[in-house]
């Protein structure tokens, strides 16, 4: 007879019974339990080894992304920027991917070996600087930004743990120097520091980067008003002129007089934005926006427009140019004295300083100041370009200032500022802010401000065309395009005195003069004489023929159709105006 089970054996808790049943089932012996436990242990160890193997693979093939995660919170990464194109879609600036070299000092095994190998592969690395960076306690340090693919391969073959590569956005400029002063450039972190690149950051791009919404290339291109074809032609002719006349500098603009769009802008010497070191040269400034100059006789256009618009004079009004004009201890003279009374038209075509001074004095100091202020010549001009200079305006503006400013001395403005004002003189009388972005005529008129009467604009277009027919702008009269223009030669101030042999020459042209579409500005700084100029350095001998060469090349590109056998300006332009005086 078998013994009964001990009465004091405790009953198995229902939870333990449930777990045992789920794991082993019912009526399982001890051997089965042991095998199950061994299997669970094997599975656990296999899972641990799989995780470790996976992490090692990630470290081997994903070092760049590992560095990227660290960098995102510790160092600036070159962020993506939108493409910049000209008005026809030609790319002026774009992003490409370039490798950058970084290190994680905490993961380096032998820092001395790493320093020796890295400096051998990249000789331009500073050994002391690399040692300082690799000796830091940081988790991430840059060693060299934007290395070449060959350098990346050479360093990769070294097999250094804790050294990796991060693919960054690098800004490149396919057109090189062509539009350098307009486009500007970026720093090593792809942040705009000049020109339209800086404008992009100042107008929302930097905020998008900070918010994390501009980290890829899926950004809409920024379309400028520039026409790359016209830009190239203008720059090419300015380079030729600068070399031919041995000028210190040369610059030029092409502007749409109806919209204010800048179609081309060149300032020589320029730089290659792909090589930022060139941009630090102080001689490579943008003379059209950051420089201010006395514009010389081109300012006579403002003087005559002021007087004609007032109604106090007409085109046939007479002015005494028989002798020099004496004002206090100063003497005003003409470069080509006529020794007689001249009419308003002759003041313009013969570029008479005496005539312009008498016209301005007849209007009065306050009227003169008010008119130039209305034309935007007395305050800083603001455009998309961050770089701009304020005009140099006399602190105390008396009659002598009015006398000299009437013919372009004593007031210095940015050339783009003068272009804006002259656009208003010939486009029907509307002052339109210049822009480097595409703009329609309707959008321009919404911003426009009328500053002179339409009939005054007719007279100014007539005078500019007349100057190309019989005056100082004859060598720019390209057949078929009905060019009008005004020359300017201003002596530069050296050590407080005007230097007769050091001049800044300018020529502003419009085409076609009967219905202007474009204005062209040409400037040559300190041109020298050549056998062709017969010892003369005035604008008519250098800036004007340069302007003619530019017009001949760009007019077809701009869609200006040539017209031949047109009547002279008094019949084609003045006949359409009621004011024929």
MARLO-9232 format. One record per residue (C-alpha): x negated, y, z negated. Coordinates in nm, 4 decimals. Layout:
<sites>
x, y, z
X, Y, Z .
...
</sites>
This chain:
<sites>
x, y, z
0.0000, 0.0000, 0.0000 .
-0.1425, 0.3301, 0.1045 .
-0.1942, 0.6140, -0.1357 .
0.0402, 0.9046, -0.0965 .
-0.1017, 1.2391, 0.0212 .
-0.2243, 1.4608, -0.2577 .
0.0632, 1.6559, -0.3897 .
-0.1500, 1.9687, -0.4413 .
-0.2654, 2.0136, -0.0684 .
-0.1506, 2.3667, 0.0372 .
0.0684, 2.4030, 0.3419 .
-0.1001, 2.5559, 0.6557 .
0.0142, 2.9193, 0.7097 .
0.2365, 2.9593, 1.0119 .
0.0021, 3.2191, 1.1723 .
-0.2989, 2.9845, 1.1588 .
-0.0820, 2.7001, 1.2906 .
0.0296, 2.9184, 1.5827 .
-0.3280, 3.0214, 1.6744 .
-0.4476, 2.6587, 1.6505 .
-0.1675, 2.5417, 1.8715 .
-0.2357, 2.8121, 2.1322 .
-0.6092, 2.7412, 2.1380 .
-0.6186, 2.3631, 2.1126 .
-0.2670, 2.2372, 2.1525 .
-0.1057, 1.9787, 1.9218 .
-0.2841, 1.6722, 1.7837 .
-0.6333, 1.7740, 1.8991 .
-0.9280, 1.6117, 1.7326 .
-1.2441, 1.7814, 1.5934 .
-1.4572, 1.6956, 1.9016 .
-1.2181, 1.8834, 2.1286 .
-1.2325, 2.1835, 1.8966 .
-1.6136, 2.1853, 1.9100 .
-1.6200, 2.1730, 2.2897 .
-1.3758, 2.4649, 2.3070 .
-1.5905, 2.6727, 2.0753 .
-1.9043, 2.6063, 2.2821 .
-1.7182, 2.7069, 2.5994 .
-1.6051, 3.0347, 2.4419 .
-1.9645, 3.1125, 2.3360 .
-2.0895, 3.0431, 2.6882 .
-1.8264, 3.2732, 2.8372 .
-1.9129, 3.5506, 2.5909 .
-2.2867, 3.5341, 2.6677 .
-2.2169, 3.5236, 3.0432 .
-2.0035, 3.8364, 3.0181 .
-2.2760, 4.0218, 2.8284 .
-2.5413, 3.9255, 3.0857 .
-2.3119, 4.0310, 3.3737 .
-2.2682, 4.3765, 3.2189 .
-2.6432, 4.4139, 3.1717 .
-2.7133, 4.3016, 3.5296 .
-2.4549, 4.5429, 3.6626 .
-2.6098, 4.8339, 3.4742 .
-2.9555, 4.7460, 3.6086 .
-2.8191, 4.7447, 3.9635 .
-2.6585, 5.0852, 3.9056 .
-2.9877, 5.2233, 3.7761 .
-3.1702, 5.0860, 4.0783 .
-2.9407, 5.2116, 4.3530 .
-2.7584, 5.4951, 4.1839 .
-3.0316, 5.7121, 4.0343 .
-2.9170, 6.0135, 4.2338 .
-2.5628, 5.9968, 4.1010 .
-2.6995, 5.9418, 3.7499 .
-2.9046, 6.2593, 3.7829 .
-2.6082, 6.4381, 3.9310 .
-2.3975, 6.3651, 3.6253 .
-2.6674, 6.5017, 3.3986 .
-2.7284, 6.8025, 3.6180 .
-2.3656, 6.8985, 3.6389 .
-2.3739, 7.0101, 3.2780 .
-2.7351, 7.1218, 3.2436 .
-2.8705, 7.2771, 3.5654 .
-2.7436, 7.4734, 3.8624 .
-2.6746, 7.2619, 4.1712 .
-2.6668, 7.4134, 4.5199 .
-2.2943, 7.4398, 4.5852 .
-2.1160, 7.4163, 4.9171 .
-2.0372, 7.7287, 5.1202 .
-1.8082, 7.7801, 5.4178 .
-1.9527, 7.8172, 5.7639 .
-1.9904, 8.1734, 5.8939 .
-1.9189, 8.2181, 6.2651 .
-1.9132, 8.5006, 6.5153 .
-1.5884, 8.6138, 6.6773 .
-1.6171, 8.3343, 6.9371 .
-1.6779, 8.0527, 6.6887 .
-2.0561, 8.0338, 6.7247 .
-2.2096, 7.9191, 6.3951 .
-2.4250, 8.1813, 6.2228 .
-2.4637, 8.0061, 5.8860 .
-2.3868, 7.6527, 5.7727 .
-2.4718, 7.3945, 5.5051 .
-2.6823, 7.0810, 5.5508 .
-2.7754, 6.8173, 5.2958 .
-3.1344, 6.8235, 5.1714 .
-3.3000, 6.6059, 4.9018 .
-3.4328, 6.7649, 4.5841 .
-3.6740, 6.5997, 4.3401 .
-3.5914, 6.5699, 3.9702 .
-3.7215, 6.3818, 3.6681 .
-3.5803, 6.2522, 3.3398 .
-3.8693, 6.2976, 3.0947 .
-3.7221, 6.0616, 2.8362 .
-3.7317, 5.7715, 3.0831 .
-4.0915, 5.8206, 3.1967 .
-4.3291, 5.5445, 3.0921 .
-4.6647, 5.7068, 3.1722 .
-4.6383, 6.0827, 3.2165 .
-5.0027, 6.1337, 3.3085 .
-4.9726, 5.8806, 3.5888 .
-4.6512, 6.0445, 3.7090 .
-4.8136, 6.3885, 3.7163 .
-5.1147, 6.2594, 3.9090 .
-4.9056, 6.0747, 4.1696 .
-4.6490, 6.3511, 4.2175 .
-4.9026, 6.6300, 4.2624 .
-5.0897, 6.4138, 4.5129 .
-4.7712, 6.3586, 4.7133 .
-4.6698, 6.7241, 4.6862 .
-4.9897, 6.9349, 4.6842 .
-4.7967, 7.2607, 4.6464 .
-4.6727, 7.1542, 4.3025 .
-4.8423, 7.3331, 4.0153 .
-4.9969, 7.0702, 3.7898 .
-4.9564, 7.2757, 3.4735 .
-4.5939, 7.3519, 3.5452 .
-4.5167, 6.9862, 3.6213 .
-4.6869, 6.8811, 3.2958 .
-4.4807, 7.1332, 3.0980 .
-4.1574, 7.0110, 3.2517 .
-4.2320, 6.6420, 3.2080 .
-4.3447, 6.7004, 2.8486 .
-4.0149, 6.8598, 2.7522 .
-3.7458, 6.6787, 2.5580 .
-3.4814, 6.7546, 2.8183 .
-3.2863, 6.4775, 2.9792 .
-3.3187, 6.6382, 3.3246 .
-3.5674, 6.8754, 3.4921 .
-3.6122, 6.9922, 3.8489 .
-3.9551, 6.9273, 4.0003 .
-3.9042, 7.0611, 4.3539 .
-3.5931, 7.1751, 4.5379 .
-3.5354, 7.1028, 4.9057 .
-3.8088, 6.8583, 4.9951 .
-3.8486, 6.6967, 5.3373 .
-3.7299, 6.3422, 5.4190 .
-4.0936, 6.2312, 5.4594 .
-4.1816, 6.3675, 5.1152 .
-3.8810, 6.1862, 4.9729 .
-3.9971, 5.8576, 5.1295 .
-4.3545, 5.9015, 5.0037 .
-4.2379, 5.9645, 4.6468 .
-3.9841, 5.6828, 4.6608 .
-4.2646, 5.4400, 4.7476 .
-4.4476, 5.5383, 4.4293 .
-4.1795, 5.3549, 4.2292 .
-4.1889, 5.5918, 3.9345 .
-3.9136, 5.5246, 3.6777 .
-3.7371, 5.8410, 3.5643 .
-3.8013, 6.0183, 3.8934 .
-3.5189, 6.0514, 4.1432 .
-3.3571, 6.2525, 4.4189 .
-3.0414, 6.4558, 4.4379 .
-2.8862, 6.5527, 4.7716 .
-2.7958, 6.9204, 4.7619 .
-2.6408, 7.1728, 4.9986 .
-2.9029, 7.3793, 5.1779 .
-2.8029, 7.6908, 5.3716 .
-2.9438, 7.7138, 5.7227 .
-2.9155, 7.9869, 5.9839 .
-2.9268, 7.8453, 6.3396 .
-2.9683, 8.1898, 6.4977 .
-3.2717, 8.2850, 6.2879 .
-3.3472, 8.6586, 6.3030 .
-3.0591, 8.7457, 6.5365 .
-2.8102, 8.8538, 6.2703 .
-3.0349, 8.8558, 5.9632 .
-2.9404, 9.1952, 5.8182 .
-2.5717, 9.1246, 5.8589 .
-2.5595, 8.7647, 5.7339 .
-2.8045, 8.8198, 5.4490 .
-2.9258, 8.5091, 5.2657 .
-2.8809, 8.2830, 4.9611 .
-3.1025, 8.1776, 4.6720 .
-3.2251, 7.8267, 4.5917 .
-2.8885, 7.7440, 4.4305 .
-2.6993, 7.8411, 4.7496 .
-2.5633, 8.1585, 4.5909 .
-2.5351, 8.4688, 4.8100 .
-2.7845, 8.7432, 4.7246 .
-2.7520, 8.9787, 5.0236 .
-2.5366, 9.0663, 5.3229 .
-2.2157, 8.8815, 5.4045 .
-2.3364, 8.5852, 5.1979 .
-2.3227, 8.8023, 4.8865 .
-1.9886, 8.9454, 4.9950 .
-1.8467, 8.5917, 5.0061 .
-1.9499, 8.5285, 4.6452 .
-1.8158, 8.8658, 4.5328 .
-1.4818, 8.7949, 4.6976 .
-1.3788, 8.4684, 4.5395 .
-1.6295, 8.2027, 4.6441 .
-1.8234, 8.2219, 4.3173 .
-1.4974, 8.1902, 4.1221 .
-1.4019, 7.8831, 4.3259 .
-1.7382, 7.7263, 4.2490 .
-1.6982, 7.7896, 3.8772 .
-1.3511, 7.6363, 3.8872 .
-1.4780, 7.3344, 4.0804 .
-1.2640, 7.3943, 4.3905 .
-1.5437, 7.4573, 4.6426 .
-1.7655, 7.1548, 4.6034 .
-1.7300, 7.0131, 4.9544 .
-1.7448, 7.1294, 5.3130 .
-1.3666, 7.1359, 5.3564 .
-1.3618, 7.5144, 5.3510 .
-1.2236, 7.7344, 5.6259 .
-1.4981, 7.9082, 5.8301 .
-1.5401, 8.2824, 5.7832 .
-1.4997, 8.4565, 6.1204 .
-1.6908, 8.7821, 6.1689 .
-1.6398, 9.0606, 6.4216 .
-1.9900, 9.0079, 6.5623 .
-2.0311, 8.8807, 6.9181 .
-2.3535, 8.6787, 6.9211 .
-2.4031, 8.7351, 7.2954 .
-2.3904, 9.1128, 7.2534 .
-2.6080, 9.0889, 6.9435 .
-2.8754, 8.9034, 7.1375 .
-2.8735, 9.1506, 7.4275 .
-2.8919, 9.4514, 7.1940 .
-3.1760, 9.3012, 6.9909 .
-3.3694, 9.2030, 7.3019 .
-3.3549, 9.5567, 7.4453 .
-3.4494, 9.7112, 7.1109 .
-3.7527, 9.4817, 7.0829 .
-3.8627, 9.5907, 7.4305 .
-3.8128, 9.9593, 7.3464 .
-3.9950, 9.9285, 7.0143 .
-4.2949, 9.7736, 7.1889 .
-4.2892, 10.0067, 7.4904 .
-4.2743, 10.3270, 7.2877 .
-4.4779, 10.1869, 6.9950 .
-4.2005, 10.2887, 6.7559 .
-4.2212, 10.2254, 6.3836 .
-3.8703, 10.0799, 6.3839 .
-3.5677, 10.0426, 6.6095 .
-3.2011, 9.9875, 6.5345 .
-2.8684, 9.9802, 6.7090 .
-2.4939, 9.9304, 6.6732 .
-2.2032, 9.8406, 6.8986 .
-1.8650, 9.9378, 6.7580 .
-1.5081, 9.8961, 6.8820 .
-1.3705, 10.2521, 6.8626 .
-1.0088, 10.1300, 6.8433 .
-1.0439, 9.8798, 6.5603 .
-1.3604, 9.9821, 6.3750 .
-1.5059, 9.6331, 6.4294 .
-1.8844, 9.6106, 6.4428 .
-1.9551, 9.3937, 6.7455 .
-2.3352, 9.3994, 6.7093 .
-2.5828, 9.5364, 6.4560 .
-2.9627, 9.5146, 6.4775 .
-3.2350, 9.6699, 6.2639 .
-3.5996, 9.6040, 6.3495 .
-3.8197, 9.4842, 6.1957 .
-3.5901, 9.2084, 6.0751 .
-3.6527, 8.8723, 5.9058 .
-3.5660, 8.5052, 5.9297 .
-3.3168, 8.4150, 5.6535 .
-3.4468, 8.0564, 5.6750 .
-3.7703, 8.2006, 5.5308 .
-3.6470, 8.4176, 5.2402 .
-3.9953, 8.5492, 5.1567 .
-3.9802, 8.7733, 5.4645 .
-3.6750, 8.9517, 5.3259 .
-3.8813, 9.0976, 5.0397 .
-4.0839, 9.3134, 5.2782 .
-3.9688, 9.6731, 5.2022 .
-4.0112, 9.7649, 5.5696 .
-3.7432, 9.5127, 5.6697 .
-3.4457, 9.7027, 5.5284 .
-3.1210, 9.7466, 5.7159 .
-3.1676, 10.1029, 5.8367 .
-2.8079, 10.1284, 5.9537 .
-2.6440, 10.0930, 5.6122 .
-2.9118, 10.1259, 5.3421 .
-3.1069, 10.4070, 5.5065 .
-2.9892, 10.7692, 5.5268 .
-3.1224, 11.0038, 5.7904 .
-3.0787, 11.3468, 5.9411 .
-2.9026, 11.2521, 6.2626 .
-3.0178, 11.5515, 6.4649 .
-2.8174, 11.6834, 6.7572 .
-2.5630, 11.4019, 6.7495 .
-2.4100, 11.6047, 6.4640 .
-2.3306, 11.8821, 6.7105 .
-2.0381, 11.6664, 6.8151 .
-1.8849, 11.7227, 6.4690 .
-1.9586, 12.0964, 6.4838 .
-1.7855, 12.1456, 6.8178 .
-1.4945, 11.9172, 6.7269 .
-1.4364, 12.1193, 6.4081 .
-1.4217, 12.4484, 6.5963 .
-1.2136, 12.3179, 6.8881 .
-0.9665, 12.1536, 6.6499 .
-0.9208, 12.4812, 6.4601 .
-0.8007, 12.6514, 6.7769 .
-1.0366, 12.9449, 6.7183 .
-1.2536, 12.8605, 7.0207 .
-1.2152, 12.6862, 7.3539 .
-1.4466, 12.5189, 7.6021 .
-1.5203, 12.8493, 7.7742 .
-1.5901, 13.0559, 7.4632 .
-1.9190, 13.2446, 7.4932 .
-2.2140, 13.2301, 7.2518 .
-2.5218, 13.4482, 7.2346 .
-2.8317, 13.2383, 7.3064 .
-3.0478, 13.5179, 7.4471 .
-3.3000, 13.4882, 7.1658 .
-3.3785, 13.3057, 6.8455 .
-3.1356, 13.3221, 6.5563 .
-3.2975, 13.4708, 6.2459 .
-3.1455, 13.3801, 5.9141 .
-3.3375, 13.5148, 5.6168 .
-3.6934, 13.3930, 5.6472 .
-3.5873, 13.1098, 5.8775 .
-3.5802, 13.1167, 6.2567 .
-3.3494, 12.8944, 6.4595 .
-3.4599, 12.8288, 6.8172 .
-3.3696, 12.6062, 7.1105 .
-3.6114, 12.3551, 7.2601 .
-3.5064, 12.4791, 7.6057 .
-3.4187, 12.8451, 7.5712 .
-3.1764, 12.9746, 7.8348 .
-3.2155, 13.3408, 7.7380 .
-2.8489, 13.4245, 7.8041 .
-2.4955, 13.3840, 7.6782 .
-2.3744, 13.0252, 7.7102 .
-2.0274, 12.8727, 7.6864 .
-1.9158, 12.5904, 7.4558 .
-1.9725, 12.3254, 7.7210 .
-2.3320, 12.4399, 7.7641 .
-2.3896, 12.4344, 7.3886 .
-2.3197, 12.0616, 7.4108 .
-2.4900, 11.9709, 7.7387 .
-2.8039, 12.1815, 7.6706 .
-2.7942, 12.0782, 7.3016 .
-2.8303, 12.4371, 7.1810 .
-2.9190, 12.4744, 6.8120 .
-2.8424, 12.8456, 6.8290 .
-2.5014, 12.7893, 6.9830 .
-2.4095, 12.5183, 6.7288 .
-2.5209, 12.7388, 6.4386 .
-2.3118, 13.0349, 6.5612 .
-2.0083, 12.8092, 6.6088 .
-2.0362, 12.6708, 6.2538 .
-2.0863, 13.0175, 6.1017 .
-1.7710, 13.1284, 6.2787 .
-1.5752, 12.8581, 6.0944 .
-1.7192, 12.9344, 5.7509 .
-1.8940, 12.7306, 5.4860 .
-1.5848, 12.5889, 5.3164 .
-1.4195, 12.4898, 5.6428 .
-1.7419, 12.3178, 5.7492 .
-1.7681, 12.1215, 5.4259 .
-1.4004, 12.0279, 5.4361 .
-1.4229, 11.9027, 5.7934 .
-1.7280, 11.6827, 5.7320 .
-1.5657, 11.5475, 5.4169 .
-1.2541, 11.4623, 5.6182 .
-1.4748, 11.2822, 5.8693 .
-1.6210, 11.0654, 5.5909 .
-1.9725, 11.2120, 5.6056 .
-2.0114, 11.3374, 5.2485 .
-1.9392, 11.0227, 5.0428 .
-2.0832, 10.6717, 5.0345 .
-1.9384, 10.4452, 5.3024 .
-1.8139, 10.1129, 5.1663 .
-1.7876, 9.8062, 5.3903 .
-1.8092, 9.4317, 5.3354 .
-2.1877, 9.4636, 5.3197 .
-2.2903, 9.5164, 4.9560 .
-2.5948, 9.7167, 5.0666 .
-2.5050, 10.0800, 5.1282 .
-2.6553, 10.4199, 5.0572 .
-2.4928, 10.7473, 4.9566 .
-2.5500, 11.0480, 5.1828 .
-2.7886, 11.3215, 5.0702 .
-2.5706, 11.6313, 5.0442 .
-2.6983, 11.9769, 4.9447 .
-2.6216, 12.0581, 4.5819 .
-2.5566, 12.4203, 4.6646 .
-2.4064, 12.4505, 5.0079 .
-2.4464, 12.8026, 5.1419 .
-2.4493, 12.9623, 5.4850 .
-2.8033, 12.8474, 5.5576 .
-2.6961, 12.4885, 5.4931 .
-2.4071, 12.5276, 5.7336 .
-2.6444, 12.6731, 5.9950 .
-2.8843, 12.3756, 5.9808 .
-2.6260, 12.1017, 5.9295 .
-2.4463, 12.2310, 6.2385 .
-2.7310, 12.0900, 6.4506 .
-2.8142, 11.7906, 6.2325 .
-3.0674, 11.9030, 5.9702 .
-3.0171, 11.9280, 5.5954 .
-2.7626, 11.6454, 5.5607 .
-2.8663, 11.2788, 5.5657 .
-2.6118, 11.0037, 5.6250 .
-2.6151, 10.6322, 5.6949 .
-2.6043, 10.5772, 6.0730 .
-2.2969, 10.3551, 6.0383 .
-2.1277, 10.6504, 5.8702 .
-2.1978, 10.8740, 6.1701 .
-2.0688, 10.6029, 6.4042 .
-1.7399, 10.5926, 6.2136 .
-1.6988, 10.9690, 6.2487 .
-1.7800, 10.9768, 6.6204 .
-1.5354, 10.6911, 6.6800 .
-1.2669, 10.9226, 6.5437 .
-1.3750, 11.2017, 6.7784 .
-1.3141, 10.9889, 7.0877 .
-1.0383, 10.7391, 6.9992 .
-0.7585, 10.9945, 6.9839 .
-0.8480, 11.1390, 6.6454 .
-0.8155, 10.8444, 6.4041 .
-1.0724, 10.7772, 6.1309 .
-1.0869, 10.3973, 6.0953 .
-1.3030, 10.2301, 5.8285 .
-1.5657, 10.0074, 5.9935 .
-1.5514, 9.6341, 5.9317 .
-1.7614, 9.3248, 5.9940 .
-1.4519, 9.1010, 5.9972 .
-1.2220, 9.0429, 6.2921 .
-0.9391, 9.2979, 6.3030 .
-0.6563, 9.3717, 6.5458 .
-0.5638, 9.7203, 6.6674 .
-0.2393, 9.6965, 6.4695 .
-0.4304, 9.6179, 6.1506 .
-0.6698, 9.9036, 6.2239 .
-0.3900, 10.1563, 6.2724 .
-0.2434, 10.0573, 5.9361 .
-0.5713, 10.1790, 5.7813 .
-0.6299, 10.4739, 6.0142 .
-0.6090, 10.8378, 5.9135 .
-0.5630, 11.1152, 6.1686 .
-0.8416, 11.3712, 6.1349 .
-0.8296, 11.5709, 6.4610 .
-0.5652, 11.6474, 6.7227 .
-0.5336, 11.4261, 7.0324 .
-0.6197, 11.7190, 7.2593 .
-0.9399, 11.7788, 7.0605 .
-1.0345, 11.4165, 7.1180 .
-0.9731, 11.4671, 7.4920 .
-1.2155, 11.7587, 7.4923 .
-1.4820, 11.5657, 7.3037 .
-1.4587, 11.2759, 7.5484 .
-1.4886, 11.5276, 7.8321 .
-1.7979, 11.6853, 7.6758 .
-1.9647, 11.3485, 7.6227 .
-1.8964, 11.2448, 7.9800 .
-2.0148, 11.5824, 8.1095 .
-2.3394, 11.5299, 7.9175 .
-2.3956, 11.2057, 8.1074 .
-2.3188, 11.3770, 8.4367 .
-2.5399, 11.6849, 8.4060 .
-2.6889, 11.6903, 8.0545 .
-2.9400, 11.5060, 7.8367 .
-2.7677, 11.1660, 7.8696 .
-2.8043, 11.1287, 8.2471 .
-3.0448, 10.8341, 8.2329 .
-2.7813, 10.6271, 8.0506 .
-2.5123, 10.6803, 8.3139 .
-2.4840, 10.3196, 8.4291 .
-2.2831, 10.3208, 8.7487 .
-1.9336, 10.1809, 8.7206 .
-1.8913, 10.2207, 8.3452 .
-1.8205, 10.5954, 8.3182 .
-2.0558, 10.6427, 8.0239 .
-2.0486, 10.9445, 7.7945 .
-2.3018, 11.0302, 7.5274 .
-2.4906, 11.2653, 7.2998 .
-2.8612, 11.2696, 7.2212 .
-3.0339, 11.3546, 6.8965 .
-3.3985, 11.4254, 6.8085 .
-3.4650, 11.5048, 6.4447 .
-3.8061, 11.5929, 6.3062 .
-3.8915, 11.3883, 5.9984 .
-3.9711, 11.5563, 5.6695 .
-4.3294, 11.4755, 5.5667 .
-4.4605, 11.6240, 5.2394 .
-4.1739, 11.8725, 5.2312 .
-4.2244, 11.9975, 5.5870 .
-4.0781, 11.9051, 5.9230 .
-4.3362, 11.7218, 6.1353 .
-4.2967, 11.8026, 6.5048 .
-4.4758, 11.4885, 6.6243 .
-4.2907, 11.2445, 6.3989 .
-3.9294, 11.2207, 6.5040 .
-3.6269, 10.9993, 6.4615 .
-3.4443, 10.9743, 6.7930 .
-3.0836, 10.8716, 6.8348 .
-2.8418, 10.8306, 7.1211 .
-2.4727, 10.7619, 7.0836 .
-2.2784, 10.6542, 7.3908 .
-1.9166, 10.5715, 7.4652 .
-1.7718, 10.3656, 7.7476 .
-1.5623, 10.4239, 7.9417 .
-1.5398, 10.7930, 7.8545 .
-1.1866, 10.8399, 7.9953 .
-1.0466, 10.5645, 7.7697 .
-1.3194, 10.4600, 7.5244 .
-1.3388, 10.1046, 7.3960 .
-1.6910, 10.0873, 7.2584 .
-1.9528, 10.3122, 7.1063 .
-2.3234, 10.2249, 7.1268 .
-2.5806, 10.3768, 6.8911 .
-2.9535, 10.3504, 6.9616 .
-3.2201, 10.4733, 6.7172 .
-3.5994, 10.4789, 6.7549 .
-3.8192, 10.5764, 6.4618 .
-4.1379, 10.7651, 6.5549 .
-4.1590, 10.6688, 6.9236 .
-4.4850, 10.7592, 7.0983 .
-4.5461, 10.9106, 7.4403 .
-4.6111, 10.6974, 7.7471 .
-4.7203, 10.7905, 8.1009 .
-4.3532, 10.7682, 8.2026 .
-4.2433, 11.0265, 7.9438 .
-4.5016, 11.2872, 8.0548 .
-4.5970, 11.3635, 7.6968 .
-4.2400, 11.4054, 7.5670 .
-4.1049, 11.2161, 7.2636 .
-3.7478, 11.3505, 7.2608 .
-3.4475, 11.1197, 7.2754 .
-3.3749, 11.1703, 7.6443 .
-3.7055, 11.0034, 7.7339 .
-3.6744, 10.6884, 7.5209 .
-3.3494, 10.6296, 7.3281 .
-3.1275, 10.7262, 7.6227 .
-3.2823, 10.4900, 7.8826 .
-3.2788, 10.2171, 7.6176 .
-2.9079, 10.2811, 7.5716 .
-2.8590, 10.2548, 7.9474 .
-3.0322, 9.9159, 7.9520 .
-2.8118, 9.7948, 7.6676 .
-2.4923, 9.9131, 7.8373 .
-2.5850, 9.7425, 8.1643 .
-2.6243, 9.4106, 7.9801 .
-2.3356, 9.4183, 7.7339 .
-2.0558, 9.5789, 7.9365 .
-1.9855, 9.2593, 8.1355 .
-2.0005, 9.0530, 7.8147 .
-1.7414, 9.2812, 7.6542 .
-1.5057, 9.2521, 7.9491 .
-1.5434, 9.6141, 8.0618 .
-1.4737, 9.6043, 8.4340 .
-1.6826, 9.8362, 8.6511 .
-1.5000, 10.1114, 8.8421 .
-1.6664, 10.3068, 9.1166 .
-1.6027, 10.6382, 9.2934 .
-1.4271, 10.7906, 8.9938 .
-1.3712, 11.1681, 8.9900 .
-1.5830, 11.3918, 8.7619 .
-1.4901, 11.4432, 8.4004 .
-1.3026, 11.7705, 8.4449 .
-1.0581, 11.6012, 8.6821 .
-1.0301, 11.2553, 8.5258 .
-1.0293, 11.3510, 8.1569 .
-0.9255, 11.7146, 8.1230 .
-0.6549, 11.6842, 8.3866 .
-0.4720, 11.4500, 8.1507 .
-0.4863, 11.7012, 7.8682 .
-0.2674, 12.0067, 7.8337 .
-0.5502, 12.2048, 7.6762 .
-0.7727, 12.2780, 7.9770 .
-0.9401, 12.5839, 7.8335 .
</sites>
